[in-house]
Amino acid sequence: MATISSIGIGSGLNVNDIISKLVDIEKQPLQQLQAKATSIQARISSFGTIQSQFSALNDVLQRISAPAVWKGTTTSSSNANAATITANSTTPPTSLSLDVDQLAQAQSVVSGGIAKGSAVGGGTLTLRIGSWDSGGNTFTPAGGSSDVAIAVTASDTVSDIAAKINAANAGVTATALNDGTQDRLVVTSNATGSTGGFRIQATDDDGNNTDEAGLSRLAFDPATLDPVTNARFGMAANGLPMQYGQDAKARINGIAVTSHTNTLDNNIPGVTINLLATTTTGYGTPGETKAPVSMAVKTDTSLATKNVQDFVQAYNALNQTLSDMTKYDAGSQTAGPFQGDAVIVGLQNMVRRIIGASNSSGSAYQHLSDIGVSMQRDGSLSIDSVKLSAAINNGSELQKMFTATGSGFAVNFARFTSGALQSTGTLTNEAQALQNQLTANSKQQDKVNKNASTVEDRLRKQYSALDAQMGQLNALNAYVSQQVTLWNQNKNG
């Protein structure tokens, strides 16, 4: 409220000071309320830490309740340059010997030289995906494949033709290559393996589809010979570099296996082997020499170790916070923000009881202490690495202890922490109760301030009225004094 600067002139009193002191008396309850509000804010902040750590523990428990996170494998290869191995989490431990006899490769052919930038010749190239026999004498179209016709104009260069082949999406990739003096067409199958090969037949505008002139120079059809020369022509001509598509060949523990690609993923359930280089020298010859790769799939025990460590770490963080916030420090004579709080102390006791309880999972391990996780005097957990290692190596018993449906330790504990964190759970209710206390405190402060403002208004009105009356009396007194003085002067004169 604005201060009336003239108040007190009539009475001569320091009215503003009097009113200020009286209003301060009315506001005295604010000090206690403000101190209480500070305490509630501190409890809300501390409780936020408890909620956060409960949530962190719940996250760990939810994760390690799933059986899949306890299962894992590690793989090894004695020659990772020749072959690598991966396995899924359910693959049982195994070991094997691998001979890489032959890598899968894609068919690739190269044309003879054609004058740089010159036209090749018009006509049609017809492509078909399929497989060739070892000598290139028989072509077997792949099931479901069909001829793809590519029209070539009389002015098309090697580069133009390569672009048209690629645009046809015929299962091959064409490249225009300049060898330094001449242009060549390189055609490579998009797929490796014997069934990913291709045939290219030419219908040449010059009327001869099997000679070394015009578009027939870009044909690849070794099963068809030039009737004049009785020789292969085009990209199948002798002396030109070429390779047929071939399958990968390997031996797993001496058993021959094949694949259209350099990936073996259908031979051992859950296992994928990537072939990178051959290990057999002189494969199929009398002087064949093998250098087998030793491969292994082992159980990854690091997952179980990490699960237990993550749980202990999350629990210990919560335990330390609960201990600090509920204790009384005799040295400093200070109490934690929740010292004696029935809700928080109750939660602390509950989590410790869960830690010490047995479970009905059917596992060989009934208590955490059975696997080397023991509670200390301060409520924290410690890990005996020797006992834990023994439990981890005991088949699936450790996993069962934590994850058995409806009864596993992590399952039960997660049910408790999730319940506490739910909208109607203990932690949420306590947080709301603290917030309600702070809201009520704020309303009480508003009430005190409002009452003080009302008192100040009343006092200012009262003192203003008093000041006016005192002013009138002072004026009357001055008038009377003046008249008395005049009377005395007249009398004496």
VEXNUVO-865265 format. One line per 2 residues: number of its first residue (from 1); their letters; for each residue x, y, z of C-alpha. Coordinates in nm, 2 decimals. Layout:
% residues N
NUM) A) X,Y,Z; ...
This chain:
% residues 493
1) MA) 0.00,0.00,0.00; 0.13,0.35,-0.08
3) TI) 0.25,0.55,0.22; 0.07,0.88,0.31
5) SS) 0.36,1.11,0.36; 0.16,1.38,0.54
7) IG) 0.02,1.15,0.81; 0.15,1.25,1.16
9) IG) 0.17,1.62,1.08; -0.14,1.70,1.28
11) SG) -0.05,1.49,1.58; 0.33,1.53,1.57
13) LN) 0.37,1.15,1.60; 0.59,0.92,1.38
15) VN) 0.28,0.74,1.26; 0.45,0.56,0.97
17) DI) 0.70,0.40,1.21; 0.42,0.30,1.45
19) IS) 0.22,0.14,1.17; 0.52,-0.04,1.03
21) KL) 0.60,-0.20,1.36; 0.24,-0.30,1.42
23) VD) 0.23,-0.46,1.07; 0.55,-0.64,1.14
25) IE) 0.39,-0.80,1.44; 0.11,-0.92,1.22
27) KQ) 0.36,-1.07,0.98; 0.56,-1.26,1.24
29) PL) 0.40,-1.60,1.15; 0.55,-1.56,0.80
31) QQ) 0.90,-1.64,0.94; 0.79,-1.97,1.06
33) LQ) 0.59,-2.04,0.75; 0.88,-1.95,0.52
35) AK) 1.12,-2.17,0.72; 0.87,-2.45,0.69
37) AT) 0.84,-2.39,0.31; 1.22,-2.41,0.28
39) SI) 1.22,-2.74,0.46; 0.94,-2.88,0.24
41) QA) 1.12,-2.77,-0.07; 1.43,-2.95,0.05
43) RI) 1.23,-3.26,0.11; 1.07,-3.24,-0.23
45) SS) 1.42,-3.21,-0.39; 1.55,-3.50,-0.18
47) FG) 1.24,-3.71,-0.27; 1.30,-3.64,-0.63
49) TI) 1.64,-3.81,-0.59; 1.48,-4.11,-0.43
51) QS) 1.22,-4.13,-0.71; 1.50,-4.11,-0.98
53) QF) 1.70,-4.39,-0.82; 1.39,-4.60,-0.77
55) SA) 1.33,-4.55,-1.14; 1.69,-4.64,-1.23
57) LN) 1.67,-4.96,-1.03; 1.34,-5.04,-1.19
59) DV) 1.49,-5.00,-1.53; 1.77,-5.24,-1.45
61) LQ) 1.52,-5.49,-1.30; 1.29,-5.47,-1.60
63) RI) 1.58,-5.54,-1.84; 1.73,-5.83,-1.65
65) SA) 1.39,-5.99,-1.61; 1.40,-6.09,-1.97
67) PA) 1.57,-6.43,-2.03; 1.72,-6.31,-2.36
69) VW) 1.96,-6.06,-2.19; 2.12,-6.35,-2.00
71) KG) 2.21,-6.55,-2.31; 2.49,-6.46,-2.53
73) TT) 2.77,-6.61,-2.74; 3.12,-6.52,-2.83
75) TS) 3.28,-6.65,-3.15; 3.64,-6.69,-3.26
77) SS) 3.83,-6.77,-3.58; 4.19,-6.88,-3.59
79) NA) 4.23,-6.70,-3.93; 4.00,-6.40,-3.96
81) NA) 4.15,-6.31,-4.29; 4.01,-6.63,-4.44
83) AT) 3.68,-6.66,-4.26; 3.48,-6.50,-3.98
85) IT) 3.20,-6.64,-3.77; 2.90,-6.50,-3.59
87) AN) 2.63,-6.67,-3.38; 2.29,-6.57,-3.23
89) ST) 2.23,-6.57,-2.86; 2.06,-6.91,-2.85
91) TP) 2.34,-7.10,-3.03; 2.48,-7.37,-2.81
93) PT) 2.86,-7.39,-2.77; 3.04,-7.57,-3.05
95) SL) 3.37,-7.59,-3.23; 3.45,-7.67,-3.59
97) SL) 3.72,-7.70,-3.85; 3.67,-7.51,-4.18
99) DV) 3.85,-7.55,-4.51; 3.77,-7.28,-4.77
101) DQ) 3.83,-7.45,-5.10; 3.67,-7.20,-5.34
103) LA) 3.51,-6.86,-5.31; 3.19,-6.77,-5.49
105) QA) 3.24,-6.53,-5.78; 3.02,-6.34,-6.03
107) QS) 3.04,-6.40,-6.40; 3.24,-6.12,-6.57
109) VV) 3.33,-6.07,-6.94; 3.52,-5.81,-7.14
111) SG) 3.49,-5.71,-7.50; 3.77,-5.67,-7.75
113) GI) 3.90,-5.32,-7.82; 3.68,-5.07,-8.01
115) AK) 3.80,-4.74,-8.14; 3.76,-4.48,-7.88
117) GS) 3.43,-4.29,-7.90; 3.33,-4.47,-8.22
119) AV) 2.99,-4.63,-8.29; 2.97,-5.00,-8.23
121) GG) 2.69,-5.09,-8.47; 2.31,-5.11,-8.45
123) GT) 2.08,-5.40,-8.36; 1.95,-5.57,-8.05
125) LT) 2.13,-5.73,-7.75; 1.93,-5.99,-7.57
127) LR) 2.03,-6.08,-7.21; 1.92,-6.38,-7.01
129) IG) 2.02,-6.49,-6.65; 2.12,-6.85,-6.60
131) SW) 2.41,-7.09,-6.55; 2.69,-7.22,-6.78
133) DS) 2.85,-7.56,-6.75; 3.22,-7.57,-6.67
135) GG) 3.32,-7.55,-7.04; 3.07,-7.29,-7.14
137) NT) 2.91,-7.53,-7.38; 2.56,-7.53,-7.23
139) FT) 2.35,-7.25,-7.09; 2.06,-7.32,-6.86
141) PA) 1.82,-7.03,-6.81; 1.74,-6.95,-6.45
143) GG) 1.39,-7.04,-6.33; 1.17,-6.74,-6.36
145) SS) 1.41,-6.54,-6.58; 1.32,-6.41,-6.92
147) DV) 1.50,-6.24,-7.21; 1.57,-5.87,-7.18
149) AI) 1.60,-5.70,-7.52; 1.81,-5.38,-7.55
151) AV) 1.79,-5.18,-7.87; 2.11,-5.03,-7.99
153) TA) 2.12,-4.76,-8.26; 2.39,-4.73,-8.53
155) SD) 2.54,-4.43,-8.36; 2.57,-4.57,-8.01
157) TV) 2.92,-4.59,-7.85; 3.04,-4.83,-7.59
159) SD) 2.94,-4.58,-7.32; 2.59,-4.54,-7.46
161) IA) 2.54,-4.92,-7.47; 2.67,-4.96,-7.11
163) AK) 2.41,-4.70,-7.00; 2.13,-4.88,-7.18
165) IN) 2.22,-5.22,-7.03; 2.22,-5.07,-6.68
167) AA) 1.89,-4.90,-6.74; 1.73,-5.23,-6.84
169) NA) 1.79,-5.38,-6.49; 1.86,-5.71,-6.64
171) GV) 2.06,-5.85,-6.35; 2.40,-5.73,-6.47
173) TA) 2.62,-5.42,-6.45; 2.79,-5.28,-6.75
175) TA) 3.09,-5.05,-6.75; 3.26,-4.86,-7.03
177) LN) 3.64,-4.91,-6.99; 3.91,-4.73,-7.18
179) DG) 4.24,-4.93,-7.18; 4.44,-4.62,-7.28
181) TQ) 4.38,-4.65,-7.65; 4.05,-4.83,-7.71
183) DR) 3.71,-4.86,-7.55; 3.59,-5.20,-7.40
185) LV) 3.26,-5.31,-7.25; 3.28,-5.49,-6.92
187) VT) 2.97,-5.68,-6.81; 2.95,-5.83,-6.46
189) SN) 2.66,-6.03,-6.30; 2.50,-5.87,-6.00
191) AT) 2.49,-6.20,-5.82; 2.77,-6.44,-5.73
193) GS) 2.73,-6.81,-5.78; 2.69,-7.05,-6.07
195) TG) 2.32,-6.97,-6.12; 2.38,-6.59,-6.15
197) GF) 2.56,-6.61,-6.48; 2.43,-6.46,-6.80
199) RI) 2.42,-6.50,-7.18; 2.42,-6.21,-7.43
201) QA) 2.30,-6.27,-7.78; 2.32,-6.02,-8.07
203) TD) 2.09,-5.95,-8.36; 2.32,-5.74,-8.57
205) DD) 2.20,-5.49,-8.83; 2.48,-5.59,-9.06
207) GN) 2.31,-5.93,-9.11; 2.59,-6.14,-8.94
209) NT) 2.53,-6.22,-8.57; 2.84,-6.43,-8.51
211) DE) 3.14,-6.24,-8.65; 3.38,-5.99,-8.51
213) AG) 3.22,-5.69,-8.67; 2.93,-5.46,-8.57
215) LS) 2.72,-5.53,-8.26; 2.80,-5.90,-8.25
217) RL) 3.14,-5.80,-8.10; 2.94,-5.74,-7.77
219) AF) 2.77,-6.08,-7.77; 2.86,-6.35,-7.51
221) DP) 2.74,-6.69,-7.62; 3.02,-6.94,-7.61
223) AT) 2.78,-7.22,-7.69; 2.73,-7.07,-8.04
225) LD) 3.02,-7.07,-8.28; 3.09,-6.86,-8.59
227) PV) 3.00,-7.10,-8.88; 3.27,-6.95,-9.09
229) TN) 3.56,-6.98,-8.85; 3.41,-7.24,-8.62
231) AR) 3.54,-7.03,-8.33; 3.38,-6.85,-8.04
233) FG) 3.32,-6.48,-8.12; 3.24,-6.15,-7.94
235) MA) 3.32,-6.14,-7.57; 3.35,-6.52,-7.57
237) AN) 3.64,-6.51,-7.82; 3.96,-6.68,-7.71
239) GL) 4.22,-6.45,-7.55; 3.97,-6.22,-7.38
241) PM) 3.96,-6.21,-7.00; 3.65,-6.38,-6.86
243) QY) 3.53,-6.57,-6.56; 3.22,-6.78,-6.51
245) GQ) 3.00,-6.75,-6.21; 3.09,-7.01,-5.95
247) DA) 2.97,-7.12,-5.61; 3.17,-7.11,-5.29
249) KA) 3.29,-7.45,-5.18; 3.40,-7.54,-4.82
251) RI) 3.43,-7.83,-4.59; 3.30,-7.81,-4.23
253) NG) 3.46,-8.08,-4.02; 3.54,-8.25,-4.35
255) IA) 3.18,-8.23,-4.48; 3.15,-8.06,-4.82
257) VT) 2.91,-7.76,-4.84; 2.84,-7.51,-5.11
259) SH) 2.68,-7.17,-5.14; 2.59,-6.93,-5.42
261) TN) 2.74,-6.65,-5.20; 3.05,-6.63,-4.97
263) TL) 2.82,-6.66,-4.67; 2.74,-6.99,-4.51
265) DN) 2.42,-6.93,-4.30; 2.21,-7.25,-4.35
267) NI) 2.45,-7.52,-4.24; 2.46,-7.48,-3.86
269) PG) 2.15,-7.33,-3.69; 2.22,-6.98,-3.56
271) VT) 2.57,-6.97,-3.71; 2.69,-6.75,-4.00
273) IN) 3.03,-6.80,-4.16; 3.17,-6.54,-4.40
275) LL) 3.43,-6.67,-4.64; 3.70,-6.42,-4.73
277) AT) 3.99,-6.62,-4.88; 4.07,-6.97,-4.98
279) TT) 4.27,-7.19,-4.74; 4.31,-7.49,-4.96
281) TG) 4.60,-7.49,-5.21; 4.56,-7.70,-5.53
283) YG) 4.20,-7.79,-5.44; 4.09,-8.11,-5.61
285) TP) 4.44,-8.20,-5.73; 4.65,-8.49,-5.60
287) GE) 4.88,-8.23,-5.44; 4.60,-8.06,-5.25
289) TK) 4.72,-7.89,-4.93; 4.48,-7.78,-4.66
291) AP) 4.52,-7.52,-4.39; 4.19,-7.54,-4.19
293) VS) 4.05,-7.26,-3.99; 3.96,-7.34,-3.63
295) MA) 3.63,-7.18,-3.53; 3.44,-7.18,-3.20
297) VK) 3.11,-7.06,-3.05; 3.12,-7.01,-2.67
299) TD) 2.88,-6.89,-2.41; 2.93,-6.52,-2.33
301) TS) 2.95,-6.51,-1.95; 3.01,-6.13,-1.95
303) LA) 2.64,-6.07,-2.00; 2.54,-6.24,-1.68
305) TK) 2.83,-6.07,-1.49; 2.72,-5.73,-1.62
307) NV) 2.35,-5.79,-1.53; 2.44,-5.87,-1.17
309) QD) 2.69,-5.58,-1.15; 2.43,-5.33,-1.29
311) FV) 2.17,-5.45,-1.04; 2.41,-5.42,-0.74
313) QA) 2.52,-5.07,-0.86; 2.16,-4.94,-0.90
315) YN) 2.06,-5.09,-0.56; 2.36,-4.96,-0.37
317) AL) 2.29,-4.61,-0.51; 1.94,-4.62,-0.38
319) NQ) 2.04,-4.78,-0.05; 2.30,-4.50,0.01
321) TL) 2.04,-4.23,-0.06; 1.78,-4.38,0.17
323) SD) 2.04,-4.43,0.44; 2.16,-4.07,0.42
325) MT) 1.81,-3.92,0.41; 1.67,-4.12,0.71
327) KY) 1.97,-4.11,0.95; 2.04,-3.88,1.24
329) DA) 2.40,-3.75,1.25; 2.49,-3.72,1.62
331) GS) 2.81,-3.54,1.55; 2.65,-3.25,1.37
333) QT) 2.32,-3.30,1.55; 2.13,-3.29,1.22
335) AG) 1.86,-3.52,1.09; 1.81,-3.63,0.74
337) PF) 1.51,-3.48,0.55; 1.32,-3.81,0.60
339) QG) 1.45,-3.91,0.94; 1.16,-4.09,1.11
341) DA) 0.94,-4.06,0.80; 0.71,-4.37,0.80
343) VI) 0.68,-4.39,0.42; 1.05,-4.37,0.34
345) VG) 1.16,-4.58,0.62; 0.90,-4.84,0.52
347) LQ) 1.03,-4.84,0.16; 1.39,-4.89,0.29
349) NM) 1.28,-5.18,0.51; 1.09,-5.34,0.22
351) VR) 1.37,-5.33,-0.03; 1.60,-5.49,0.22
353) RI) 1.35,-5.76,0.30; 1.32,-5.84,-0.07
355) IG) 1.70,-5.86,-0.10; 1.71,-6.12,0.18
357) AS) 1.41,-6.32,0.08; 1.42,-6.66,-0.09
359) NS) 1.25,-6.72,-0.43; 1.04,-7.00,-0.56
361) SG) 1.19,-7.00,-0.92; 1.29,-7.36,-0.90
363) SA) 1.65,-7.26,-0.95; 1.94,-7.42,-0.77
365) YQ) 2.00,-7.08,-0.62; 1.73,-6.96,-0.37
367) HL) 1.91,-6.65,-0.22; 2.13,-6.38,-0.36
369) SD) 2.40,-6.49,-0.12; 2.40,-6.83,-0.30
371) IG) 2.55,-6.65,-0.60; 2.79,-6.43,-0.41
373) VS) 2.57,-6.12,-0.36; 2.56,-6.04,0.01
375) MQ) 2.42,-5.76,0.22; 2.66,-5.57,0.44
377) RD) 2.59,-5.40,0.78; 2.51,-5.07,0.61
379) GS) 2.25,-5.24,0.38; 2.47,-5.22,0.07
381) LS) 2.55,-5.53,-0.15; 2.89,-5.67,-0.22
383) ID) 2.99,-5.93,-0.48; 3.20,-6.24,-0.42
385) SV) 3.34,-6.28,-0.77; 3.45,-6.64,-0.71
387) KL) 3.09,-6.75,-0.61; 2.94,-6.54,-0.89
389) SA) 3.17,-6.70,-1.15; 3.07,-7.05,-1.03
391) AI) 2.70,-6.96,-1.06; 2.74,-6.81,-1.41
393) NN) 2.91,-7.13,-1.53; 2.63,-7.35,-1.39
395) GS) 2.41,-7.37,-1.70; 2.09,-7.18,-1.69
397) EL) 2.03,-7.19,-1.31; 2.14,-6.83,-1.26
399) QK) 1.92,-6.70,-1.54; 1.63,-6.90,-1.39
401) MF) 1.68,-6.75,-1.05; 1.63,-6.40,-1.19
403) TA) 1.38,-6.45,-1.48; 1.15,-6.74,-1.40
405) TG) 0.80,-6.63,-1.49; 0.61,-6.50,-1.19
407) SG) 0.87,-6.60,-0.94; 1.22,-6.49,-1.05
409) FA) 1.40,-6.25,-0.82; 1.42,-5.97,-1.08
411) VN) 1.06,-6.03,-1.19; 0.93,-6.00,-0.83
413) FA) 1.15,-5.70,-0.74; 1.05,-5.52,-1.06
415) RF) 0.69,-5.58,-0.98; 0.74,-5.40,-0.64
417) TS) 0.94,-5.10,-0.79; 0.70,-5.06,-1.07
419) GA) 0.41,-5.05,-0.83; 0.58,-4.79,-0.61
421) LQ) 0.63,-4.57,-0.92; 0.28,-4.60,-1.06
423) ST) 0.04,-4.31,-1.05; -0.13,-4.45,-0.75
425) GT) 0.19,-4.60,-0.60; 0.36,-4.52,-0.27
427) LT) 0.63,-4.29,-0.42; 0.38,-4.09,-0.63
429) NE) 0.14,-4.05,-0.34; 0.43,-3.93,-0.11
431) AQ) 0.54,-3.68,-0.38; 0.18,-3.55,-0.41
433) AL) 0.16,-3.52,-0.03; 0.47,-3.31,-0.01
435) QN) 0.34,-3.09,-0.30; 0.01,-3.05,-0.11
437) QL) 0.20,-2.94,0.20; 0.39,-2.68,0.00
439) TA) 0.06,-2.55,-0.16; -0.10,-2.53,0.18
441) NS) 0.20,-2.34,0.32; 0.18,-2.09,0.03
443) KQ) -0.19,-2.03,0.10; -0.11,-1.97,0.47
445) QD) 0.15,-1.72,0.37; -0.09,-1.54,0.14
447) KV) -0.35,-1.53,0.43; -0.09,-1.37,0.67
449) NK) 0.00,-1.11,0.41; -0.36,-1.04,0.34
451) NA) -0.44,-1.00,0.71; -0.14,-0.77,0.75
453) ST) -0.25,-0.56,0.46; -0.60,-0.53,0.61
455) VE) -0.45,-0.43,0.95; -0.23,-0.17,0.78
457) DR) -0.53,-0.02,0.59; -0.73,0.00,0.92
459) LR) -0.44,0.16,1.11; -0.38,0.42,0.85
461) KQ) -0.75,0.51,0.85; -0.75,0.53,1.23
463) YS) -0.43,0.74,1.25; -0.55,0.97,0.97
465) AL) -0.87,1.04,1.16; -0.67,1.10,1.48
467) DA) -0.43,1.32,1.30; -0.72,1.53,1.17
469) QM) -0.88,1.56,1.52; -0.54,1.66,1.67
471) GQ) -0.49,1.92,1.40; -0.83,2.07,1.48
473) LN) -0.76,2.08,1.85; -0.42,2.23,1.79
475) AL) -0.58,2.50,1.58; -0.84,2.57,1.85
477) NA) -0.57,2.58,2.11; -0.37,2.83,1.91
479) YV) -0.68,3.05,1.86; -0.76,3.04,2.23
481) SQ) -0.40,3.13,2.32; -0.41,3.41,2.07
483) QV) -0.73,3.56,2.22; -0.60,3.53,2.58
485) TL) -0.29,3.72,2.47; -0.49,3.99,2.31
487) WN) -0.72,4.02,2.62; -0.42,4.05,2.85
489) QN) -0.27,4.32,2.63; -0.59,4.52,2.62
491) KN) -0.64,4.49,3.00; -0.29,4.61,3.07
493) G) -0.32,4.90,2.83
